[in-house]
Amino acid sequence: MAIIKPTHWSDWTGLPVLALPSVKGYELYEAIRERIEYLFPEMNAEDMPSALRPMLTEFNPNEDYKVMERRMHNAVTELIPWYRNWTRDDARLWNEADLLAALEVNERLEPNPYFLSAKWLKQMFRIVNYLRKKEDIISITWIDEAESGYTTGTTYDEHKAMFEEAIGFYTAIIQPGGGNSGQIFGSSGRPSNVLYYSCDRDPCNSMTQFVLALNALKSQYSATKYTIGLFVDSSGSMSLSTIQPAYDNFVAYIQEYYPESTLVERTAGNEAWLIWTKEYIDQLSFNFEYEED
């Protein structure tokens, strides 16, 4: 089967056993490389511990998989103490014993020298998933209205509960036209981790509310360098032009005053803003985050 370079964990279901080395192994390989690149952005072998250097080699589906297994295993062993345990208040560096305790397992599995071990592969997924970067994320969403089936039905309540549980920091939503444009919250109200602002529309000349949102969100961190996500509804009731020229001025403002920060801009084609805001926030962190069945 043809394999495409992965950008995220995919599901186990529907994959024949013989596809695991090529498909799941490729995902694991890229996830490890993603975490190495975060620590060593230049991917320069001279800067890396020796156990990580073999991972500079691109994935080769024709390579002896047992050799590749050992390369990945050694690399992850090296990576574990480079990352912090963000599930703890003191965020101390991981060690293998703490990580296995977090996984609720008694031992670290070794690659099998004779065949691909699905148990080893799955445990490696779980270990790598705990090797996460600490992101100081600023997320701002613009949407003027959400369709009535979303704001008045149980779907909104479900998405709101998911959003409050999954997103552990404050985000902001800005409504062009304010409440005159329509509803964006369901009967259960605004999520507890979402700050609300409004602005003019068609045109939007002032970026004052945008800067207020940015300042409020950055106050939750002590850092001066951020990952900033700007997410705009383009479902038909509004588009990027709805908040111009203020939006372009805001982007220029960020580039001038936050040059060290990473700026990510996205648009969405539906009004289920809680879902796509969460998905976009996920993209600001590592792509490879394995979810348990």
N, C-alpha and C positions, 0 to 999 in steps of 0.2 A: 504494500500500500504506500502511496505517496505520503510523505510527511512534510508538514509546513512548520516553519520555525514558530514555536509556541510563544505566547505572550501572557499566559496565565495557566493556573492549574485547570485541567479539564476533569470530567467525571470518569470514574472507572467503568461505568456500565456500557455495554455494547462493544467492548474491545475484546477481540480474541486474545488468548494467552500469548500467542506468538507476536502480537503487536505491542506487548508491554515494553520490551527492550527499546523499540524504536520510538514509540509515542510517549509512554510514561518516563522512560529513561531520558528522553530529550527534554521533557519538561523539568525534570530534576536537575539535569546538567545546566540548563539555562538559568534556573533559579539560583544555583550555587554561583554561577558566573555573575549574576545580578548582584548578589551580596558581596562578592569579591570586588566588583567594580565600585560599589558604594564606599568601601574602605580604601580602595586604591583607584581613584578615578582615571588616572592615566594608563592603568593596566600595564605598568612597566615591571618587567620581571625582576629588575634590580631592587625594586622597593618591596618585593613580596617575600614572605617566608617560603622556603623551598617546597613545602607541601602544596602551596597554591599555584606555583608556576606551571605545572602541567595543565591546569585548567585554562591557560591562555590558548590552548589548542581548540579549534572549533570542533563541535560535535561531528562525528563521522559515523553514520549508521552502519558502515561496513567494518568498523573496527571490532576486534574481539571484545565482546561486552564485558567479559570477566575482568579484562584489563581496565576498562572504563569504570566498572564498579569500584575497583580498588582506588582509582584516581579520585573519584567523587568522595568515597568514604574518608580517605586521608585528608582531603581538602576540608570537609565538614568538621573533622576532628580538630583541625587547626583553627577553623572559624569560630567554634563555640566560645572560647574565652575572649574573643574580640567583641562580642555583642553583649548588651546589657539585658537583664531580666526586667522588662518594663511592667511585669505583673506585680512587682514588689515596690513598696514605697521607697526603699533605699536604692532601687535600680542598680544593684550590684552586678558585676560581670558574671555571666553564666560560667558554671563548670559542668562537667558531664553528669556528676551525681545529682546536682540540682535540676538539671534538664530532664533526666530520667524520672526524677520524682514528680516533676510537672506533668510528664506524660503518663504517670502512674504505671510504670513498668520497672522491672527489676534489673534488666540488663540491656546493654547496647548490642544489637545484633551485628554480626560480621557478614560481609559478602560471602556467598557460597562459591568455592572455586570450581564447581562442576556445573552449576546451572543457576539461572536467575531465580533468586528467592523473592517471591512477592511480599513475604513478611518483612524482609530487609528493606525493600523498596518503599513500602508504606511507612515503616518507621522513619526512614530517611526523610520522606515528605513531612512527617510530623515534626521532626527535629529542625529541619530547615525553616519550617513555618514559624518557629519560635525565634529565629534569628532576624529580628526586625529593627529597622532604624527608628529613631525617635524623631517624629516630624512635628515641627511647629507650624501647623497648617492654618491658613486664613482662607475661608471659603465664603464667597458672596454669590448669591443667586438672585437673578432678576426674573420675575414672572408677574404678569398683570392679572391673570385669573386662571383658575383650574376648573375643568369641566364639572358640572354638577354631580355626575356619578362618582367623581373622586372626592369631592369635598363633603358630600352629604351621606355617602354610603359607609359601610363597614371597612371598605378597602382603605380609606383614609386613616381610620383608627388603627388598623393593623400596621400601616406604613409608619404612622407616627410613633407607635410603640417600638417598632424596629429601629427607627431613626434615633430615638432617645437612648436606646440600649447600645446601639452599634457605634454611635459617634460620641466619643468621650470628651468633646470640647465644644465651645460655642461656635456657631456659624451665623450668618446673617442673610436675611431675605429682604430685597428691595422691590416694592410694588409700584411700577409706573402708573400714575394716575390715582394711586391710593385706592381706597375702598370703592370709589366710583367705577373702577374698572371691573369689579366683580369679586367673588370669593376666592381666597387661596387657602383658607383654613376650614376644616370641617367643624362639626358641632362640638367636638371635644377640644377645640381650640388650638392655639399655637404650641408647637413642641417646646418643651422647657429649655432646650439648648439652642433655640433659634431666636436671634434678635431681629426685630421688625423695624423697617424704615420705608418711606415712600418718596417718590420723586415725580417731577413733571414728565410729560410724555409728548412726543410728536410736535415740537421737539423737546428735548431735555437739555437745557443750556447750562445748568449748574451741577457740578459734581460734589457739592457740599455734603449731601447725604452719603455719598459713596466714601468720602474721606472720613466722615464720622463713623461709618461702619468699620472701615479699616482700622481706625485708631482704637475703637472699642474692642475689636477682636485681637489686636496685637497686645493689648494690655493684659491678656490672660497668660502671656509668656514673658520670660525674662530675656529672651534672645533678641538679637537685632537682625537676624537672617531668617527668612521665612520661605515656605512654599505657598504661593498665593494662587488660588483657583478662582477664576471668574466664569460663572456658568449662566448662560442666557437662554431663556425660553424663545424658541423660534417656531412655535407650533401653528402659527397662522394668525392668532389673535394679536400677536406682537412679533417683532423680530429685532435684530440688533439695531436697526435704524430707528426703532421706537425711542431709544435712549441716547441718540446722538444729538449734538456733538459731545455731550458730557462723558460718554463712555470712552471715546478715543482720548479725550483730555485726561481721563483717569488713568488709562494705560500709560500715557506719557509721564504722568505724575509718579506712578510706581517705578517706572524705568529710571527716572531721575533720582528719586529719593531712596529707593531700595534696589540699587544696582546688583547687590550680591544675592538677592532673593531669586527664586525660581518662579516664573510667571507661567501659568497654564490657562488657556482660554478654551472654553467648550460651549457648544450650543446644543439644544435638545429639541426634538420634534414632537414631543407630547407634553401633557400638562401634569403628569404624575411626578411633580417636582421633588418630592421626598425620595423617590426611588432613584431618579437620575442624579440628584445631588449626592446621595450616598455613593452611587457607582463612580461618580467623578472624584469624590474624595478618596475612594479606594485606589483610584489610579494615581493619586498623588503620593501614595506609599508604594511598597513593593507590589508588583503585579502578581507574583506567585505566592498566594496564601491558600494553602490547602484546607478545605472544609471537610470535617468528618461526616460520614454518611449518617 
